[in-house]
Amino acid sequence: MRQPRFVQMHQENNDATRAAIAAGLMGEPAQVDPKYFYDALGSRLFDAITELPEYYPTRLERGIFEAHRLDIASALGTGRTLVDLGAGSCQKAASWFDALAPKRYVAVDISVQYLEHVLRQLQREHLDLDILGLGLDFAQDLNLPADVGDGERLMFYPGSSIGNFNPEQALKFLQQARVAAQGGALLIGVDLVKDKTVLEAAYDDPLQVTAAFNRNLLRRLNVLLGCNAALEDFTHVALFNEVQSRIEMHLQASRALTLRWPGGARTLAAGERIHTENSYKYRVEDFDALLREAGFVQTRCWTDERRWFAVFTARA
């Protein structure tokens, strides 16, 4: 039986991590990169968020995939290397194996240690498929190693994660994805602009699961930076910035306080916020234009009936 291969490209640099987090906290406004959400607990909390009735993106994307699978597969073609960006549990990509018949599956996440168990199980279910686990921080630079192999690639980026990039970053990412596709294609999920109440409910649910996910970042600051952040000193804030067309998540200080860590400190007034995440929302025509600006052609789009969520395909 085949065994999955693993290549760890991203090397954690604790000093660089501490410096980056400290620089963000000292900024105006204070901010923390959302990639630090995802320790073991943060990942489980996000999985729980996707099950909430208020959090529509996962459910709607899955519905579009199921309703239009044959049309989407026809637009993409078969037999390419399937590159799954931010693979996680790998289940979204695996649901496409039958329709797309990939010659190779490349699961990309920041750590191959996280991928190892999942990919070994996946290999048992797909005995003849060439599987590679790739540890890469692709948000910084989508530069795939030679281990991925030659030939056309299908870049798979579901879940509306593109919304975490600002428009300039999204354009750069899509340009890099086009180059990485080596003449292949892109399959991507995109959250669309809709009523503000629907958007804000998706990021501030009544069960407060998203609040727990956001506030878990304070625990991460304590571990990664040696900070003194206390969960009870911060509340979760989620709002839709209509001018920027983005959901913003913040941690708001409930009293005046000073965050301290070795070599630094940041004082926050009561009500002052730490900006923890953006999630940009697009109109169909605007994202189509962004794809074309990045150099993609033959773009196609499928949405749910209410046009709340979109799935795009494009040729590199």
N, C-alpha and C positions, 0 to 999 in steps of 0.2 A: 504493500500500500504506500502511496505517496505520503510524504510528510510536508507540512507547510514550512516555508523558509522564513527567517526573521532577520531584518536588518535595522539596527538602531542608528539613525543619523543624528537625531537631536541629542546633544549632551547637556545635561543640566549643569548650570554654573551658578552655584548658590550665591556667590558674591554679586554676580550680574543681576540675579533675580532680586536680591535685597536692594541693590542700587536702583533698579527700575521701579520697584514698588515704592521706595522712599521718595523718588523723584515725582511719582504720581501724586502721592499724598501731599507733597509740598507745592503742587501746582495750584493754579487759580482757574477753575475750582479744583478742589482736591478730587482725585480720581484713581481708580484701580482698574487694571486691565481685566476684562471679564474671563480671560483664560484661566485665571486663578480660582474661579468658581469650582473647578472640577477635580476635587479630591474624591476619595471613595464615597464619602457621604454626599458631597455636592452632586456627583453623578447619579446617585440613587434618588436624590430629591428631584433632579430634573426629570428622571424617568417617571416619577410620581406626577409631576406637573403635566406631562403629556397625556395622562389618563384623566385629567380633570375635565368636566363638561365645558368649563369656560375656555379651556385652551384648545381652540379649534384647529391650529395649523397641522398637527400630526394627523388628526382624523380626516381632514379635508384632503390633504395630500394623498393619503392612503386610498381614499375614495376615488380620486382622479386616476391614480395608478391602476386601480382595479377596473374602472369603467372604460379606460382608454388604452389598456396595455398593448393590444395588438396594433393600434394606430401609432402609438409612441414607438414601439419596437420597429415598425415599418419605416418610420422616419429616421431611426438611428442606424439600422442595419445590424448584422450579427457578426460574431467571430472576432471581435476586438478584445484587447486587454481592458478589463473593467477596473478603473481606478476610483476607489471609494474614499472620498475625502471626509475625514472625521467619522470613521467607520463605526465606532462604538460597538454595539452588539452585532453589527453586520447583517441584521435581519432585513433591513430595507433593500440592501443590495442583493442578498440571497433570493429575495422574492422575484428578482429579474433574471435569475440564471436560466430558467427554462426558455423565456422569451428571447433573450439576447445571446444565449449560447456563447459566453465569453471563452476565449482560449486561455485566459489567465485572469485571476482575481487578485488585485492589490489592495489590501486594507491599510489605509493611512490613518494613523493617530499619533499623538505626541509620544506615546510610550508603547513599545512592543510587549512589555510585561503585561499591560492591560489587555492586549490582543491575544496572547498565547493560548489561553484556555478556549476562547471563542473559536479561534481558527483551527485548533486541533479537533474540536467537535464538528466544525463545518467540513473539515477534510474527510471525516468518517462518513458524512452524508453525501459527499461528492468526491468519490474515490479517485477519479481520473483528472480532476481539475488542478491545474498548477496554481498554488496559493502562496502569496507573499505577504507577510506582515511588515509594514514599514513605519518605523518611529521617526516622525518628521513634524516640525512645527511649520506647517505650510502657510499659516497666516503671515509669517515673516517673509518666506520666500518659497514659492512653489517650484523647486528645482529637483526633479526626480532623478535618482541615481540610475546607473546602467543596469542594476539588478532588475528593474522593471521590465526590461527587454525592449526589442525593436518593434516597429509596426505601429499601426494606428491604435489609438486609445480612446475609450469612452470615459470622459471625466464625469463622475457622478457626485453631485453636491446637493443633497435633499435637505428638507427641514427648514427652509428659509434662513439658513445660517448666513447667507450672503448679506442679510440685513444687519449683521453685527459690524460690517465695514461701513465707513462713511462713503459717499459717492466716489470720491477720488481713490480711496483704497479699493473699492469694489471694481472700478475700472482697471486698476493695476492688476488685481487678482484675476479678473477675467482675461486680460491680455496674457498673463502667465499661463492660465489654463488653456488658452488657445494654442500657445506654443507647445505646452506639455502634451497636448492631444496628438501631436505629430500627424496632422491631417485627418484626425478622427472627428469626434463629436462631443457634445456637452448635453447632459440631462440635469436640470436644476429646478429646485422648488423655490418659489418666491411668494412672500406674503404681500397682499394688496391693501391699498388704502380703503378704509371702511369707516362706519360710524365710530366716533370716539368712545362711546360707552362700551361697545363690543371690544375694542382694542384694550382699553384700560382694565376691563374685567379679566381679560386673558392673562394679564400680568399682575393682577392684585386680587386673587381668588378669595372667596369667603372662608375657605378652610385655612388660609394663610400658608399654604405650601410654598408658594413663590416667595413669600416673606421669609420663611425659614431658609430657603435656598439663597436668598440675598444676604441674610444676616449670618449665614454660615461663612461668608467671606471674612467676617471679623475674626473667626477662629483661625482662618487661613493666614490672616495678617499676623496673628500672634505666633503661629508656627513658623512662617517663612521669614518674618522680619524681627521677631522677638518683641512684638508690640504689646501694649497693655489694654487693648480694646475689650470692652465689656458689652456683651450682647444687650443687656438691659438699658444701655445708654443710647441705643439707636433704634429707629423705626424704619420700616420699609415704605418707600414712596415710589409709585409708578404713575407716569403721566404721559399723555400724547402731546408732543410738541408739533402743532399743526404747521408752523412755519418751516421746520426742518423735516417734516413728514416722518417722524420717528417716535417710537416709544422710548422713554428714558426711565431707567431704574436708578434710584439713589438710596443711600443710607443717611438718614437725617438724625442729627444729634438732638436728643431730647433735653439736654442741659448743656451749659457751657462746660467744656472739658479739654484736656490736653492728651493727645495720643503721644506716647513716648516709645522710643526704640533705641537700641545702641547707636549712638552717634547722631540722633536727630529727634525732633518733636514737631507736632503740628497742633496748634490750638484751634478749636472750633467753637463758635458761638452757638447758643441754643438756636435750633432751627437751621443751622448751616448743614450742608449736604456733601457727601462723598459720592461722586458720579460713578456708578459701577457698570452700566451697560447701556448701549443703544441698540434698537432694532428698527431699522429703516423699513418703511412701507412704500411700495411702488404702485404706480398705475401701469397697466399692461403696455401701453404705448411707450412709456418712459423706459421700462426695462428692456423692451425690444430695441429701442434706440441705443441703450447702453451696450447691449450685446453687439450690435453692428459697429459701434464706435470701437469696441475691443477687437474687431476684425472677424467676427463670426458672420456666417451667411446662412441662408435657407432656414431662418428662424421660424418655429411654429409654437403655438401656445394652446394649452387646454386649461379650463377653469371649472370650478364647481358652479352650480346653478346660480348662486348669489354673487358670483365673481368676488369671493373673499380671498381665494388662494389660486395661484397659477403654477403650472408646470410648463417649462420651456424646453424645447430641444433646439440645437443649433449645430451647424457644421463648421469645423475649424478651417 
